[in-house]
């Protein structure tokens, strides 16, 4: 079964540094997402992405964050000037159709196994 | 924006018993309600979903019910097994609940 892959599995960085988290979504999926899960807490929506632009973003997704699809397969999350509170698991997901309220085409998210980001 | 509340936060049941997890949502426009299971060290995995034109859906030992008027939906797991132990998340579209840690004691 096709799956979403994320690299690295664990990233350690110093406060103030930039990190790029990488994801390869399922090949025929068109919609891509990043979520964050602080240890033991809920899975929080960050951003959705379609057709090379952001579809929706949460209030967590501020100017510190950016997303990009640099080629036909990768989807990246960049965090500039990392802070201690950015330490979390970051999950990438993809779906066949857009996932949003009132849409007639909602389809399930397929998640990767996450990147554990530790900011020291 | 959408807000999803999930209860209980932890649930312990004896093997073979049933488990019920309940969620409420705030946005009446939401029409897709997936449930995800997260095992240690892995991303959430879809176990069942329901759309707003359906009141109930069942898949073997797992069932989900939806009450759109009251804006709540529930996950029912019957004949629980130790391998059902995990964290379960409800969602309304892409907004997740806080999760329920289910422990099945053998």
Interface residues (C-beta under 8 A of the other chain):
Chain A: X4 X33 X35 X41 X42 X43 X44 X45 X48 X56 X58 X91 X93 X99 X100 X101 X102 X103 X104 X106 X108 X109 X110 X111 X112 X113 X114
Chain B: X1 X2 X27 X29 X30 X31 X32 X34 X36 X38 X41 X42 X43 X44 X45 X46 X49 X51 X89 X92 X93 X94 X95 X96 X97 X98 X99
